[in-house]
Amino acid sequence: MADRCLLYYITDRSAFPGDESSRRHRLFEKIHEAAKAGVDYIQLREKDLPTRDLESLAKQATAILQKLRTENRELRTALLINSRTDVALAAEADGVHLRSDDISPKEVRDLWDKCGAGTPARQLSPRDPLIAVSCHSPAEVAQAATSKATFAVFAPVFEKKDAPAVQPIGLAALAQACRTNIPVLALGGITLANAHSCLDAGAAGIAAIRLFQGNNIADVAQQLRNL
């Protein structure tokens, strides 16, 4: 089991009630709540948005985290943008989350480095990006490690109520994936009741949408880190 359970909140504003303005407002509240609770990573996953809207949302999310960092220099919550390196750079985010069939972590780093030294994005994002990779087998986790990803997100570990046709990978495969030399976070049907089994299997942490978004994040974070 990892010494400290890493926490990864994946956003889904469409799950909130109300119109688009209300959903975005609620999303920003959750991002603020997650950062205050010490969640390690937030993935902005709003895949339905056109580029301009996604960039605007990402910039507002970044502004929330930057303000919190000025108030608390110990805050370390990082913002990752789903699959869009260009948006991550434009929004001064900390990195990207890649699909299993996405570009490679090396290509992300090349794009990060080639964002010209005189551009605002390059000036504000000079460090190496954080790169998460979605993986669905131990072999994909091994490939992510070889490609120098920061960490892998392994899914779906358990059956998901909203996607019963998707076959869960299971704890045995998770345990095998966790033998790779890269942190692996468990995703998919994770609850407070079964999270302990993921950590026992070797997971470095827990990734989730509903577990965080549908509950008081501070309470969830404390319970996960007390497992």
N, C-alpha and C positions, 0 to 999 in steps of 0.2 A: 504494500500500500504506500502511496506517495506520502511524504512528510506533511505536505500542505495541499489540500484539494484545490486545484485550479477551477475557476468558475467562468463559464462562457455563456452569456446571454445572447440569444439570436432573436432579432426583432421581427415582428409581424404586425404592422399597424392595422391590417385588414381584420384582425381578430377583435379590435375594439369597436364598440357600438358608435352610432352616430354618423355624421357626414365626414367628408375628408378632412375638413378643418379640425373637427373634434378628435378624430383618430390621430392626426399628427400631434395635436396638443397632448393627448394621452401618451403617445409614444415618447415625446420629449420628457414628460414627467417620469416615465419608467427608466429612461436613460439616466436621468438625474438620480433617481432612486437607486439604480444599480451601481452607479459610481460611488455614491455615498456609502453603500453597503460593502464596498471593497471588492466587487466583481472584477475579475482580472481582465476579461475581454468582452467587448460588445461587438457583435457582427451586425452591421446594417444590411439587412437582407431583402429590402423592398424591391423585388425583381420586376414588378409590374410597372415601375415608374420609367418614363423616358429620361434620357440622360440629364437634361436641364433640371428636372424636378428632383432626381436623385442627388445631383450635385448640391442643390439648394438644401435638401434635407440633411445631407452629410455635413455641409458647412455649419448648419445650425447645431447638429449633434457635436461637432468638434468644438464649437464655441461654448457649449455647456460644459464640456470636459475641461477646456482651458480655463474657464472661470473657476471651476471647482479646484483645479490645480493651483491657482493663485491663492486660494483660500486655505488649501491644505497641501503643502509640498510633498507630503508622504503619499498622496493619492497616485495610484499607478494604473488605473483603468485605461486600457488601450482600445481604440476604435479601429475596426477592420471593415472594409467595404467588400461586399460580396462580388467577386469576379471582375471588378472594374478598377484596374490599376490607374487609369487616367483620372477617374473620379477621386480615388484615394489621394492622389497627388494634388489635384486641384483643391480638395477640401482640407489638406494638411492632416489627413488621417495617419494612423500609425502603421497601416499595412492593408493586406487584402486576404480574403478567404477564397480559395480556388475550388472549383468543382473538380471531380475526379477526372473529367475529360477536358479540363481547361489547359491554358498555357502552363508551362513549367515554372517552378520557383526561380530557376535561373533566368528565364525570360522576364519575369517580374523585376528581378534585381537589375537586369540590363536596362529595362525601361526606366527604372528609378534612377539609375546612374546617368542615363542619356537625356534626362530631362534637364536641358541646358543650365549651366551654372548661373546664368543671368536671369532666369525666370523666377517669379515669386514662389512657385511650387517647390523648385529646387532649393531655394534659400530657406524655406520653412520646413522642408522635409529632407534634411541632409543625411540622416542616419539610415542604416539598413532597415528595410521594411520588415515588419512581422508578417509571416506567411503561414496561414493555416491551409490545410488541404483536406477535402472530404475524401474519405476512403471507405470502401465497402468490402475489403478482404485484407488479410494479412499481407498478401503480395503488394497491394496498393500502398499499404503503410510502409513497407520496405522500400518501395519506389520513392515515396515522399521523403524518406530519410536520406536516400541516395541523392535526391535532388536538392537537399539542404533546406527543406521546409523547416519552419520553426516548430510546428507541432501538427499532428494529424487529428482529425475528428472522425471517429469510427462509428458507422451507423448502417442500419438501425439495429441496436442491440436487442431491444425487446419489441414485441408487437405494438403497433400504434393503433389506437381506437379509430382514428380518422383515416387510416389507410390499411384496412385489414387484409388487402390483397398483397401487400408488401411483406415478403417473408423476412422475419427477424434473423439476424446473423448469429446471435447467441453469445453466451459468456465464454464458451470454449474458444471460439474464434477471437473474441476480444482478448483473452489471455494470451493467445498465440501472437496477436498483433502487438501486444504490449512488451513482448520480448525484443522488439526492434529498438534500436538505439535512437529513439525519438519520443518525446512525450505524446501520449495518446489520450484523447478525451472521449468519453462515451456519450453517445447521442441516440435518441430514439426510444420513446416510451419510458423515459427515466422518471421515477417518482422518488419521494423521500423513503418509501418502503424498500425499493430495490437498488437504490444508489450504492448502498454499502457493498453489494455483491460485485458491482463494477469496480469499485476501488480495491476490493479483495482480489479481483482478477488482474490487477496491475495498472488500472487506468490512473492517469495523473490528475484527472479531474472530470467534471460533469459539464456537458453542453446541453442546452435545452431552450425551447421557446416557452411552452405553457407553464413549465415548472416555475420559471421566473416571472413571466409576464402575467400569469393568472393568480399570483400570490404576493404577499408582502415579501419583497426580495431580501430585506435584512433578516427576516426570520428564516427564510430558506437558506440563505448563505451561512448563517450561524449553525443551523442544523446539519448542513452538509459538512461543514468543517469540524463539527463535533463527532462525526461518525468514527 
